[in-house]
Amino acid sequence: MDSAGEMDTSDGENRHTFDLHLSALRRRDREAQFVAPPAGGSALSREERRRRRRATAKYRTAHATRERVRVEAFNASFAELRRLLPTLPPDKKLSKIEILRLAICYIAYLNHVLDA
């Protein structure tokens, strides 16, 4: 202790304390980048808010469900179109592009029949 009753601290101890304080400030700044802004004001751009919303598990699950329903409806529509097209044999498996091409040809044929 010195004459005033205070503890002597060496420059090394002061430097260590300063480094600890500085690293705590840096850590707080890094963590602040991942925390949502206060409710009062929005510091995030519209694109950043959209990106964060899309990154949540709830959003991804809902999106996957919507996509699954869309694909099922798409496939059901192709199955219905396939059922309406005449082919030999009738149960022959066709790709989607083959179904579309066959539908185009069949529509052209029906138009030709109507015109004749």
C-alpha positions as CSV (number, residue, x, y, z in Angstrom):
1,M,0.0,0.0,0.0
2,D,1.1,3.5,-0.6
3,S,1.1,6.4,1.9
4,A,-2.5,7.3,1.2
5,G,-3.6,3.8,2.1
6,E,-4.4,2.7,-1.5
7,M,-3.1,-0.4,-3.1
8,D,-0.3,-0.1,-5.5
9,T,-1.2,-1.5,-8.9
10,S,1.5,-2.2,-11.5
11,D,1.1,-1.3,-15.1
12,G,0.6,-5.0,-15.9
13,E,-2.4,-5.2,-13.7
14,N,-3.9,-2.1,-15.2
15,R,-3.3,-3.4,-18.7
16,H,-4.9,-6.7,-17.8
17,T,-8.0,-4.9,-16.5
18,F,-8.1,-2.7,-19.6
19,D,-7.9,-5.7,-21.9
20,L,-10.7,-7.5,-20.0
21,H,-12.9,-4.5,-20.3
22,L,-12.1,-4.0,-24.0
23,S,-12.8,-7.7,-24.8
24,A,-16.2,-7.4,-22.9
25,L,-17.1,-4.4,-25.0
26,R,-16.2,-6.1,-28.2
27,R,-18.2,-9.2,-27.2
28,R,-21.2,-7.0,-26.4
29,D,-20.9,-5.3,-29.8
30,R,-20.8,-8.7,-31.6
31,E,-23.8,-10.0,-29.7
32,A,-25.7,-6.8,-30.4
33,Q,-25.5,-7.6,-34.1
34,F,-27.7,-10.7,-33.6
35,V,-30.2,-9.1,-31.2
36,A,-33.4,-7.5,-32.6
37,P,-33.6,-3.8,-32.2
38,P,-35.8,-2.2,-29.5
39,A,-39.5,-2.2,-30.2
40,G,-39.5,1.6,-30.4
41,G,-37.4,2.0,-33.6
42,S,-36.4,-0.3,-36.3
43,A,-32.7,0.0,-37.3
44,L,-33.0,-2.9,-39.7
45,S,-33.7,-2.6,-43.4
46,R,-36.8,-4.2,-44.9
47,E,-34.6,-6.8,-46.6
48,E,-32.8,-7.6,-43.4
49,R,-36.1,-8.1,-41.5
50,R,-37.4,-10.3,-44.3
51,R,-34.1,-12.4,-44.2
52,R,-34.4,-12.8,-40.4
53,R,-38.0,-13.8,-40.6
54,R,-37.3,-16.4,-43.3
55,A,-34.5,-17.9,-41.2
56,T,-36.8,-19.1,-38.4
57,A,-37.8,-22.7,-38.1
58,K,-41.5,-21.8,-38.0
59,Y,-41.2,-19.9,-41.3
60,R,-39.3,-22.8,-43.0
61,T,-41.8,-25.4,-41.8
62,A,-44.8,-23.3,-43.1
63,H,-43.0,-22.7,-46.4
64,A,-42.3,-26.4,-46.8
65,T,-45.9,-27.2,-46.1
66,R,-47.1,-24.6,-48.7
67,E,-44.7,-26.0,-51.3
68,R,-45.8,-29.6,-50.6
69,V,-49.4,-28.6,-51.1
70,R,-48.5,-26.7,-54.3
71,V,-46.6,-29.7,-55.8
72,E,-49.4,-32.1,-54.9
73,A,-51.9,-29.8,-56.7
74,F,-49.6,-29.6,-59.7
75,N,-49.2,-33.3,-59.9
76,A,-53.0,-33.9,-59.5
77,S,-53.6,-31.5,-62.4
78,F,-51.1,-33.4,-64.6
79,A,-52.8,-36.7,-63.5
80,E,-56.2,-35.3,-64.5
81,L,-54.9,-34.1,-67.9
82,R,-53.2,-37.5,-68.5
83,R,-56.5,-39.2,-67.8
84,L,-58.2,-37.2,-70.5
85,L,-55.6,-38.0,-73.2
86,P,-56.0,-41.1,-75.4
87,T,-52.9,-43.2,-75.6
88,L,-52.1,-46.8,-76.4
89,P,-51.8,-48.5,-74.0
90,P,-54.0,-46.3,-71.8
91,D,-52.0,-46.9,-68.6
92,K,-48.6,-46.0,-70.2
93,K,-46.5,-43.9,-67.9
94,L,-45.7,-40.5,-69.5
95,S,-43.5,-37.7,-68.3
96,K,-44.9,-34.2,-67.7
97,I,-43.4,-32.9,-70.9
98,E,-44.8,-35.9,-72.9
99,I,-48.2,-35.2,-71.3
100,L,-48.0,-31.5,-72.4
101,R,-46.9,-32.4,-75.9
102,L,-49.6,-35.0,-76.3
103,A,-52.2,-32.5,-75.0
104,I,-51.1,-29.9,-77.6
105,C,-51.4,-32.5,-80.4
106,Y,-54.7,-33.7,-79.2
107,I,-56.1,-30.2,-79.0
108,A,-54.9,-29.5,-82.6
109,Y,-56.5,-32.8,-83.7
110,L,-59.9,-31.8,-82.1
111,N,-59.7,-28.4,-83.7
112,H,-59.1,-30.1,-87.1
113,V,-62.1,-32.4,-86.5
114,L,-64.3,-29.4,-85.7
115,D,-63.1,-27.5,-88.7
116,A,-63.7,-30.4,-91.1
